[in-house]
């Protein structure tokens, strides 16, 4: 694992969890480096049997923009993101991005997502706002996704079209304020948990359109257990409340904009 830097880096950090993504990860990195975004990458590998971690480490040894966090076993998506985002916070990254390794998240959308962090605390790459969409997705997966997002809105009041989306960028104060280490979701409900916590803490969230592509290599990590976990946790969060957004957080870009313009909160 790479040691903390002596002076914090301010370049955005793209956190990419991997488990058996040896075929797709090289393409993801190639597309990232071909784009205009000036970023670093942290690969969080759960001891992939196919050698993903070893390949990523070779890239890190040759390129200072790449880092690898090796974990001993497969512990779930939420755990991988908690570890990776925490790693980035410790090293002073101001903006931290979640991105899948399976090419469902097009790196071409990254500049738009990063640009939106100038006026939002959490930016979600959304499939369900105008301009967004999906390609090559089986009807049952889309139905599960649309139904899941409707379920989240109904039970929690979270005003997002795509709360389950995994392509997103956080400003560091959001993760610090919501207590990253204290989040408990292991599966895809991690995405809902972080968005809901940010909303309730008074941070500004925006959705920007993306095209989501079904993976063509490797196997999906979605399981029945992940769906059950998400449904149960969302029901609990909805029961706990509140359903409304918190007052503007002092570290939100909305508070900064208000102070700069001389407006009150």
Backbone bond lengths (Angstrom), bond angles and torsions (degrees), N, CA, C in turn:
res aa  C-N    CA-C-N  psi(-1)  N-CA   C-N-CA  omega(-1)  CA-C   N-CA-C  phi
1 X - - - 1.462 - - 1.516 109.13 -
2 X 1.324 116.19 138.80 1.455 121.00 -179.88 1.520 110.69 -67.74
3 X 1.325 117.76 137.83 1.462 121.97 179.60 1.522 110.79 -77.76
4 X 1.364 117.95 154.24 1.458 120.07 177.25 1.517 111.85 -56.64
5 X 1.329 115.86 144.70 1.449 120.67 -179.83 1.524 109.45 -79.24
6 X 1.316 117.00 152.25 1.464 120.89 -179.58 1.518 111.24 -72.31
7 X 1.336 118.23 -30.95 1.464 121.57 174.52 1.515 108.09 -123.89
8 X 1.348 118.04 132.93 1.453 120.19 -173.70 1.522 112.64 -63.63
9 X 1.314 114.54 140.53 1.459 119.76 174.48 1.522 108.18 -86.41
10 X 1.319 116.84 142.04 1.455 120.64 178.97 1.522 111.27 -106.58
11 X 1.326 117.61 2.91 1.457 118.66 176.45 1.524 109.58 -73.08
12 X 1.327 117.94 143.92 1.465 119.66 176.16 1.526 110.77 -57.25
13 X 1.318 115.16 145.15 1.460 121.75 178.17 1.520 108.68 -110.33
14 X 1.331 116.91 124.76 1.457 122.60 176.54 1.524 108.01 -97.55
15 X 1.327 116.46 116.03 1.464 122.20 -178.39 1.527 108.58 -97.03
16 X 1.338 116.12 122.57 1.464 121.79 -175.83 1.529 109.36 -124.34
17 X 1.333 118.61 103.23 1.465 120.25 175.16 1.526 110.26 -72.53
18 X 1.326 116.67 142.09 1.460 119.48 179.99 1.520 111.71 -136.76
19 X 1.317 113.30 143.73 1.459 122.17 167.69 1.521 105.89 -151.53
20 X 1.323 115.73 108.17 1.463 122.46 -176.89 1.529 111.64 57.97
21 X 1.327 115.93 58.11 1.464 121.43 178.03 1.526 110.51 -122.71
22 X 1.322 117.36 33.30 1.470 121.70 -177.17 1.525 111.63 -62.94
23 X 1.322 118.06 -30.30 1.464 120.68 -178.28 1.522 112.28 -77.05
24 X 1.316 117.17 -35.20 1.465 120.15 -172.13 1.523 113.99 -98.57
25 X 1.324 118.60 -31.09 1.460 120.24 -176.40 1.528 113.41 -56.49
26 X 1.339 119.81 -42.85 1.472 118.54 177.58 1.526 113.33 -58.03
27 X 1.327 117.13 -36.03 1.461 120.50 179.96 1.527 109.85 -69.90
28 X 1.331 116.95 -39.93 1.461 120.72 178.07 1.524 110.37 -58.71
29 X 1.327 116.54 -49.00 1.464 119.68 -179.44 1.529 111.51 -64.87
30 X 1.309 116.81 -40.20 1.472 119.71 178.37 1.526 111.05 -58.83
31 X 1.331 116.45 -42.78 1.469 120.39 -179.15 1.530 111.20 -71.27
32 X 1.324 116.73 -34.73 1.461 119.35 176.46 1.519 111.13 -63.02
33 X 1.326 116.69 -46.84 1.465 120.14 -177.51 1.521 111.16 -70.26
34 X 1.327 117.56 -24.34 1.463 119.99 179.56 1.523 112.18 -77.93
35 X 1.324 117.43 -17.15 1.456 121.71 -177.80 1.516 112.50 -87.94
36 X 1.327 116.78 176.09 1.467 121.27 -175.97 1.522 114.21 -83.45
37 X 1.331 118.61 -11.90 1.467 120.72 -175.12 1.530 110.51 -71.41
38 X 1.320 115.97 129.39 1.469 122.03 178.00 1.522 107.91 -93.35
39 X 1.324 116.59 96.13 1.457 121.50 -172.67 1.524 110.90 -132.74
40 X 1.319 113.94 166.66 1.455 121.94 166.43 1.520 107.89 -112.83
41 X 1.318 116.34 161.88 1.462 121.48 -177.11 1.525 109.27 -127.19
42 X 1.328 115.25 134.65 1.462 121.12 170.82 1.519 107.93 -117.07
43 X 1.319 116.69 116.59 1.459 122.33 174.56 1.527 107.41 -91.33
44 X 1.329 116.28 123.16 1.462 121.43 177.62 1.519 106.83 -106.01
45 X 1.332 116.15 101.21 1.463 120.11 -172.79 1.521 111.40 -104.73
46 X 1.333 115.26 131.33 1.459 122.10 -178.96 1.530 111.56 -94.59
47 X 1.346 115.15 51.71 1.467 120.84 176.60 1.529 111.07 56.83
48 X 1.329 115.92 52.87 1.464 121.67 -176.81 1.525 111.83 -59.49
49 X 1.336 118.09 127.32 1.463 120.38 177.99 1.521 113.94 -63.62
50 X 1.345 117.18 -23.09 1.467 119.38 -176.22 1.528 113.24 -86.35
51 X 1.337 117.80 5.35 1.459 120.36 176.66 1.511 115.71 87.70
52 X 1.324 117.89 13.89 1.465 120.48 179.17 1.520 111.32 -56.54
53 X 1.330 116.38 -45.37 1.462 120.68 -177.56 1.515 112.64 -62.48
54 X 1.324 116.36 -41.83 1.463 120.45 179.78 1.521 110.68 -65.79
55 X 1.339 117.10 -40.80 1.463 120.11 178.16 1.530 110.00 -63.69
56 X 1.332 116.67 -45.20 1.464 120.42 179.90 1.523 110.98 -61.63
57 X 1.330 117.12 -39.33 1.461 120.21 -179.90 1.523 111.06 -63.97
58 X 1.334 116.71 -37.23 1.464 120.06 177.26 1.529 110.47 -62.57
59 X 1.335 117.11 -37.60 1.462 119.85 177.18 1.526 110.70 -67.45
60 X 1.328 116.36 -40.48 1.459 120.57 179.76 1.518 111.45 -64.33
61 X 1.317 116.24 -36.01 1.468 120.23 179.41 1.528 111.69 -66.95
62 X 1.330 116.26 -24.39 1.467 120.52 -176.79 1.524 113.61 -103.78
63 X 1.329 118.35 -12.55 1.460 121.59 -172.44 1.523 108.75 -141.66
64 X 1.325 117.54 118.71 1.466 121.51 -176.71 1.529 112.80 -70.06
65 X 1.322 117.28 -10.47 1.464 119.62 177.23 1.526 112.29 -79.71
66 X 1.327 117.43 -11.78 1.462 121.84 -175.16 1.529 109.69 -110.91
67 X 1.322 115.67 135.92 1.458 122.56 176.98 1.524 107.89 -132.08
68 X 1.320 116.51 156.40 1.463 120.62 179.12 1.519 109.59 -133.76
69 X 1.316 114.87 133.56 1.457 121.95 172.73 1.519 106.59 -111.57
70 X 1.329 116.12 109.64 1.461 121.14 -178.26 1.526 109.71 -90.90
71 X 1.338 115.61 127.22 1.456 120.33 176.82 1.524 108.93 -115.19
72 X 1.312 116.09 155.57 1.463 120.70 -168.44 1.521 113.80 -75.46
73 X 1.346 117.65 -26.55 1.461 119.54 -177.80 1.524 110.02 -158.85
74 X 1.332 115.25 176.77 1.450 121.34 -177.77 1.523 109.30 -78.57
75 X 1.353 116.16 114.90 1.464 121.31 -173.28 1.526 113.14 -119.33
76 X 1.319 117.86 1.90 1.461 120.10 177.35 1.518 112.98 105.17
77 X 1.340 114.35 156.48 1.458 120.74 -176.30 1.520 111.76 -64.64
78 X 1.337 116.58 -44.38 1.462 119.64 -178.84 1.509 112.09 -60.62
79 X 1.317 116.26 -43.70 1.465 120.26 178.85 1.520 111.39 -63.37
80 X 1.334 116.61 -38.49 1.466 120.23 178.57 1.521 110.83 -64.15
81 X 1.333 116.94 -42.89 1.460 119.46 179.54 1.520 111.92 -69.47
82 X 1.329 118.23 -37.80 1.464 119.26 176.63 1.526 110.26 -59.53
83 X 1.323 115.98 -43.67 1.465 120.12 179.81 1.526 111.17 -66.35
84 X 1.333 116.71 -46.17 1.458 120.17 -176.24 1.511 113.87 -70.23
85 X 1.315 116.74 -43.35 1.468 119.79 178.76 1.527 110.34 -67.81
86 X 1.330 116.65 -37.73 1.464 119.78 176.13 1.516 111.56 -62.92
87 X 1.310 116.58 -39.32 1.472 122.25 176.86 1.527 109.27 -58.48
88 X 1.327 116.12 -44.61 1.458 119.72 -179.16 1.516 113.07 -67.26
89 X 1.327 116.94 -39.35 1.461 119.93 177.61 1.524 111.06 -61.99
90 X 1.324 116.79 -42.72 1.463 120.63 -179.15 1.523 111.81 -61.16
91 X 1.314 116.99 -26.04 1.456 121.16 -176.56 1.525 112.64 -102.41
92 X 1.307 117.29 12.11 1.456 120.92 169.28 1.499 117.44 82.00
93 X 1.323 119.10 19.09 1.462 120.43 177.09 1.521 109.44 -73.24
94 X 1.316 116.69 132.65 1.461 122.10 -177.12 1.528 112.55 -83.00
95 X 1.317 116.43 -30.13 1.458 122.04 179.98 1.520 108.03 -129.35
96 X 1.337 116.02 132.57 1.460 121.37 -177.50 1.516 109.15 -127.83
97 X 1.322 115.85 129.96 1.459 122.62 -171.77 1.526 109.97 -114.12
98 X 1.326 115.95 138.90 1.459 121.68 169.92 1.528 108.36 -98.15
99 X 1.333 116.03 134.11 1.462 120.32 177.12 1.521 109.22 -148.01
100 X 1.334 116.70 136.81 1.457 120.78 176.44 1.525 110.81 -76.17
101 X 1.321 115.19 156.23 1.460 121.13 -178.73 1.519 113.03 -93.53
102 X 1.332 118.06 -0.58 1.465 120.76 -170.08 1.525 113.91 -98.20
103 X 1.356 117.46 10.70 1.459 123.87 178.80 1.525 113.41 74.97
104 X 1.332 118.21 8.48 1.462 119.31 174.00 1.522 110.76 -73.13
105 X 1.338 116.93 -24.35 1.464 122.58 177.24 1.527 108.79 -103.72
106 X 1.304 115.99 110.79 1.459 121.40 -176.17 1.532 110.06 -76.09
107 X 1.341 118.61 120.28 1.461 120.48 176.83 1.526 113.74 -57.88
108 X 1.331 117.46 -18.36 1.468 119.91 178.49 1.525 112.02 -63.43
109 X 1.334 117.74 -22.51 1.464 120.98 178.80 1.529 112.22 -82.28
110 X 1.327 117.50 -12.06 1.458 119.92 -172.74 1.532 113.84 -59.92
111 X 1.335 120.28 -43.59 1.471 118.68 178.89 1.525 113.39 -56.59
112 X 1.343 117.93 -38.62 1.466 120.68 179.09 1.525 110.47 -66.93
113 X 1.310 116.57 -41.02 1.466 120.65 -179.67 1.522 109.94 -65.16
114 X 1.327 116.78 -44.73 1.465 119.88 -179.90 1.522 110.96 -65.93
115 X 1.329 117.62 -39.64 1.469 120.64 -179.81 1.523 110.88 -61.12
116 X 1.330 116.90 -34.96 1.460 120.53 -178.05 1.523 112.51 -70.24
117 X 1.340 118.56 -17.64 1.470 119.76 178.17 1.521 111.87 -70.51
118 X 1.339 117.43 -7.76 1.463 119.57 175.06 1.521 111.46 -70.12
119 X 1.335 116.71 -24.82 1.467 119.41 -179.26 1.530 113.04 -128.79
120 X 1.331 117.14 12.79 1.465 121.07 177.55 1.521 109.31 -144.49
121 X 1.327 115.17 153.53 1.459 120.65 -179.44 1.523 111.92 -89.75
122 X 1.319 115.94 -32.61 1.459 122.73 176.30 1.511 107.47 -133.08
123 X 1.323 116.29 123.06 1.464 122.02 -179.90 1.519 108.13 -113.81
124 X 1.314 116.17 123.93 1.462 121.74 -177.87 1.518 109.86 -109.77
125 X 1.315 116.70 126.13 1.455 121.81 172.02 1.513 108.43 -75.48
126 X 1.333 116.79 107.69 1.458 121.69 -167.51 1.526 112.81 -106.02
127 X 1.330 113.93 136.56 1.463 121.12 175.98 1.521 111.93 -84.62
128 X 1.337 117.09 -15.61 1.459 120.27 -166.34 1.522 114.67 -119.66
129 X 1.328 117.34 19.00 1.461 120.89 169.29 1.528 107.07 -106.03
130 X 1.351 117.94 161.01 1.467 119.81 -179.63 1.524 112.36 -52.33
131 X 1.327 115.71 129.20 1.452 121.67 -177.78 1.516 113.37 98.88
132 X 1.330 116.86 -16.91 1.457 121.15 178.15 1.519 111.46 -93.32
133 X 1.327 116.60 170.04 1.459 119.56 179.19 1.510 111.98 174.29
134 X 1.312 115.70 -173.09 1.463 122.20 179.42 1.520 109.29 -132.25
135 X 1.326 115.35 153.65 1.467 120.54 176.21 1.518 109.23 -130.50
136 X 1.327 114.78 140.46 1.474 122.36 175.92 1.531 112.84 57.50
137 X 1.331 116.30 32.02 1.457 119.81 -179.87 1.513 109.36 -98.95
138 X 1.334 119.22 127.77 1.470 120.39 177.19 1.532 110.85 -58.67
139 X 1.314 116.54 146.63 1.460 121.11 -175.00 1.522 111.38 -58.40
140 X 1.357 117.53 -35.20 1.457 119.09 -176.62 1.525 111.56 -71.71
141 X 1.345 117.51 -31.55 1.462 120.05 176.96 1.529 110.40 -70.58
142 X 1.332 116.19 -40.80 1.465 119.18 177.41 1.529 110.88 -64.92
143 X 1.323 116.38 -41.49 1.466 120.05 179.15 1.525 110.53 -62.54
144 X 1.328 116.74 -41.14 1.463 120.70 178.21 1.524 110.41 -62.63
145 X 1.344 116.65 -41.70 1.459 121.29 -179.11 1.526 111.79 -67.47
146 X 1.336 117.03 -48.58 1.462 120.79 -179.92 1.526 109.91 -63.17
147 X 1.333 116.14 -44.21 1.456 119.73 179.00 1.518 112.01 -63.46
148 X 1.327 116.26 -39.59 1.461 119.93 179.20 1.514 112.25 -63.50
149 X 1.325 116.74 -40.85 1.457 119.96 179.38 1.528 111.68 -69.30
150 X 1.324 117.00 -36.13 1.468 120.11 174.90 1.523 110.34 -63.37
151 X 1.310 116.13 -42.37 1.469 122.91 177.86 1.527 110.55 -58.94
152 X 1.330 116.87 -43.94 1.469 121.13 179.17 1.524 110.79 -62.37
153 X 1.332 117.72 -46.76 1.469 120.71 -179.04 1.519 111.42 -62.98
154 X 1.330 116.44 -42.14 1.460 120.04 -177.03 1.526 111.93 -67.00
155 X 1.321 117.18 -41.59 1.460 119.70 -173.78 1.519 113.71 -84.88
156 X 1.339 117.67 -28.97 1.471 119.31 -173.83 1.523 113.62 -112.20
157 X 1.337 117.61 -19.76 1.457 120.24 -174.36 1.512 113.76 79.03
158 X 1.327 117.83 8.24 1.461 121.00 -179.89 1.530 109.14 -67.65
159 X 1.343 118.90 116.92 1.469 121.40 -171.32 1.524 113.69 -84.77
160 X 1.319 116.69 57.52 1.457 121.17 -179.76 1.520 109.52 -123.59
161 X 1.321 116.29 145.22 1.463 120.65 175.52 1.514 111.56 -79.92
162 X 1.336 117.29 -27.84 1.472 120.24 -174.47 1.526 110.64 -137.75
163 X 1.336 115.60 65.28 1.467 120.78 -178.65 1.521 112.61 -68.49
164 X 1.343 117.84 -19.69 1.462 121.25 -178.38 1.529 112.70 -90.50
165 X 1.327 117.30 -1.80 1.467 120.40 -176.98 1.528 111.04 -63.30
166 X 1.329 115.63 141.83 1.455 120.21 -177.33 1.513 114.77 -105.24
167 X 1.324 117.92 3.94 1.468 121.97 178.21 1.518 106.19 -104.49
168 X 1.325 117.53 104.72 1.460 120.35 -171.56 1.512 110.94 -157.58
169 X 1.321 115.85 161.23 1.466 122.35 178.67 1.519 109.58 -129.11
170 X 1.324 115.85 130.74 1.454 123.16 176.72 1.522 109.94 -107.45
171 X 1.315 117.34 137.92 1.452 119.83 161.77 1.519 107.39 -76.80
172 X 1.328 117.05 143.36 1.459 121.50 -173.49 1.529 113.81 -53.32
173 X 1.353 120.02 -40.66 1.460 119.03 -178.63 1.528 114.31 -57.80
174 X 1.329 117.54 -28.53 1.464 120.08 178.70 1.528 109.91 -63.41
175 X 1.320 116.47 -50.73 1.462 120.93 -177.43 1.523 111.20 -65.45
176 X 1.324 116.40 -35.35 1.461 119.74 177.93 1.522 110.84 -67.74
177 X 1.332 117.12 -39.93 1.456 121.03 -176.02 1.526 113.07 -73.93
178 X 1.323 117.97 -35.94 1.466 119.39 -175.82 1.517 112.24 -84.75
179 X 1.330 117.55 -4.08 1.460 119.94 176.71 1.512 112.26 72.77
180 X 1.318 116.35 67.06 1.459 122.98 -175.43 1.523 112.35 -49.65
181 X 1.318 117.19 -46.05 1.466 120.58 -175.74 1.520 112.40 -65.74
182 X 1.338 117.02 -22.51 1.450 120.31 -178.08 1.514 114.41 -88.14
183 X 1.328 118.49 -5.28 1.460 121.36 177.67 1.522 109.35 -72.11
184 X 1.328 116.67 145.91 1.459 119.39 -169.95 1.522 115.62 -118.68
185 X 1.312 118.99 -8.79 1.461 120.08 -177.51 1.520 110.97 -66.74
186 X 1.327 116.00 135.91 1.461 120.30 178.84 1.525 112.07 -101.70
187 X 1.319 117.67 -30.11 1.458 120.82 -177.68 1.512 112.23 -98.79
188 X 1.338 115.32 -148.17 1.458 120.59 -176.11 1.529 112.56 -71.48
189 X 1.333 117.36 -12.17 1.468 119.36 175.96 1.521 111.21 -66.55
190 X 1.335 117.57 -11.61 1.464 120.72 174.36 1.521 110.45 -57.31
191 X 1.335 116.87 -36.11 1.462 120.21 -179.12 1.532 110.81 -65.80
192 X 1.323 116.65 -42.50 1.458 120.49 178.13 1.524 110.05 -67.01
193 X 1.323 116.60 -43.56 1.459 120.71 -177.29 1.526 111.70 -59.68
194 X 1.321 117.69 -44.04 1.467 120.00 -178.55 1.526 111.05 -69.68
195 X 1.335 117.00 -40.80 1.474 119.35 179.48 1.521 110.63 -66.08
196 X 1.312 117.59 -42.54 1.457 121.13 -179.23 1.528 110.78 -66.05
197 X 1.325 116.79 -41.91 1.465 120.06 178.43 1.524 110.99 -63.52
198 X 1.335 117.18 -40.71 1.468 120.52 178.42 1.525 110.83 -64.66
199 X 1.324 117.29 -41.97 1.462 122.53 179.27 1.526 110.64 -61.64
200 X 1.307 116.31 -47.47 1.461 120.85 -177.52 1.530 111.78 -70.80
201 X 1.322 117.22 -23.47 1.466 120.48 178.77 1.524 112.71 -84.06
202 X 1.331 117.84 -6.72 1.457 120.60 176.61 1.510 115.04 92.77
203 X 1.332 117.34 26.38 1.462 120.84 176.69 1.527 110.14 -96.05
204 X 1.321 115.30 152.63 1.461 121.21 -178.77 1.532 109.70 -86.03
205 X 1.325 115.98 128.07 1.463 122.52 179.69 1.522 108.80 -119.07
206 X 1.323 116.98 133.86 1.463 121.16 174.27 1.519 109.05 -128.91
207 X 1.323 115.07 153.23 1.460 121.66 175.38 1.525 109.20 -112.67
208 X 1.333 116.01 131.35 1.463 120.81 174.71 1.526 107.71 -116.17
209 X 1.325 118.06 144.75 1.469 119.87 -174.44 1.524 112.94 -72.16
210 X 1.327 114.79 139.97 1.459 121.72 171.85 1.522 108.78 -136.05
211 X 1.323 115.71 161.56 1.459 121.34 168.95 1.527 107.18 -102.81
212 X 1.294 115.45 124.09 1.458 122.49 -179.24 1.523 108.50 -100.88
213 X 1.330 116.77 128.30 1.459 121.08 -177.84 1.531 110.32 -111.92
214 X 1.313 116.38 133.07 1.456 120.24 175.85 1.527 109.85 -63.63
215 X 1.317 116.43 141.27 1.453 120.33 -179.01 1.518 110.81 -64.10
216 X 1.334 116.51 146.52 1.462 121.81 177.80 1.520 111.93 -112.47
217 X 1.338 117.05 -11.55 1.461 121.74 178.05 1.525 108.97 -124.48
218 X 1.338 115.86 146.21 1.446 119.75 176.81 1.518 112.10 77.40
219 X 1.336 115.54 -172.97 1.456 121.45 -175.34 1.518 110.88 -117.41
220 X 1.340 115.91 144.54 1.456 120.93 176.36 1.523 110.50 -64.01
221 X 1.340 116.31 145.60 1.464 121.32 179.02 1.533 111.66 -93.71
222 X 1.335 117.59 0.73 1.457 121.46 -179.78 1.530 110.04 -70.12
223 X 1.325 116.85 130.92 1.457 122.30 177.94 1.528 109.54 -132.98
224 X 1.321 115.96 166.42 1.458 120.16 177.14 1.524 111.05 -61.86
225 X 1.318 116.39 -37.56 1.458 120.14 179.21 1.519 112.34 -61.15
226 X 1.328 117.11 -38.15 1.460 121.28 178.75 1.519 110.77 -64.84
227 X 1.342 116.38 -40.72 1.466 120.82 179.04 1.521 110.38 -65.20
228 X 1.333 116.93 -44.17 1.467 120.82 -179.87 1.524 110.62 -63.32
229 X 1.348 116.61 -42.31 1.462 120.04 178.64 1.526 109.95 -59.38
230 X 1.322 116.78 -45.34 1.461 120.73 -177.52 1.522 111.02 -63.01
231 X 1.326 117.72 -45.06 1.461 120.58 -178.84 1.522 111.34 -62.21
232 X 1.326 116.18 -42.90 1.463 119.84 -178.47 1.525 111.25 -67.30
233 X 1.313 116.58 -43.26 1.465 119.44 -178.37 1.526 111.23 -67.67
234 X 1.310 117.90 -40.83 1.462 120.43 179.34 1.531 110.02 -62.00
235 X 1.324 116.71 -41.93 1.461 120.02 178.11 1.526 110.68 -60.91
236 X 1.314 117.18 -41.26 1.463 121.12 179.09 1.519 110.99 -65.20
237 X 1.340 117.18 -45.42 1.466 120.52 179.81 1.524 110.93 -63.45
238 X 1.330 116.43 -37.89 1.454 119.11 178.27 1.519 111.55 -65.12
239 X 1.309 117.03 -41.06 1.471 121.36 179.69 1.524 110.54 -66.43
240 X 1.342 116.96 -38.25 1.458 120.39 -178.50 1.524 112.03 -69.87
241 X 1.344 116.88 -34.08 1.464 120.68 -178.75 1.518 111.46 66.22
242 X 1.342 117.23 -174.83 1.469 126.45 -1.25 1.518 112.15 -80.16
243 X 1.327 116.90 167.62 1.453 121.60 179.50 1.521 112.08 -90.77
244 X 1.298 117.68 -7.95 1.472 120.36 -176.35 1.536 110.29 -104.83
245 X 1.320 114.41 163.33 1.465 120.10 176.16 1.519 109.80 -73.47
246 X 1.324 115.36 149.78 1.453 119.66 175.87 1.524 110.94 -74.87
247 X 1.326 116.15 167.79 1.462 120.53 172.87 1.521 108.89 -59.58
248 X 1.325 116.29 151.87 1.468 120.47 -177.35 1.532 110.42 -52.25
249 X 1.301 115.70 124.52 1.465 120.61 -179.43 1.528 110.11 -70.56
250 X 1.326 115.70 144.32 1.469 119.99 -178.09 1.522 112.91 -58.98
251 X 1.350 116.77 -28.31 1.459 120.61 -178.39 1.524 112.96 -95.04
252 X 1.307 117.38 5.40 1.461 120.73 179.59 1.523 110.85 -74.74
253 X 1.320 115.97 150.75 1.460 119.34 174.19 1.527 110.30 -63.39
254 X 1.332 117.31 -25.98 1.458 120.23 178.06 1.516 110.54 -66.29
255 X 1.334 118.08 -37.93 1.462 121.40 177.58 1.520 110.64 -67.90
256 X 1.333 115.68 -40.36 1.464 120.24 178.68 1.519 111.19 -63.20
257 X 1.346 116.21 -42.92 1.466 120.21 179.59 1.518 111.19 -64.59
258 X 1.336 115.60 -38.60 1.464 119.51 179.81 1.512 111.54 -65.27
259 X 1.353 115.88 -42.69 1.459 120.52 -179.76 1.532 111.00 -65.80
260 X 1.335 116.08 -39.09 1.467 120.10 -178.82 1.515 111.28 -66.25
261 X 1.351 116.06 -37.86 1.461 119.88 -178.39 1.505 113.20 -84.32
262 X 1.352 116.36 -6.49 1.450 120.43 179.49 1.511 113.69 84.66
263 X 1.359 117.17 7.52 1.452 120.32 -179.94 1.506 111.77 -82.13
264 X 1.299 116.33 160.31 1.461 121.55 177.03 1.507 110.78 -89.73
265 X 1.339 116.33 168.11 1.456 121.16 178.87 1.522 110.75 -86.85
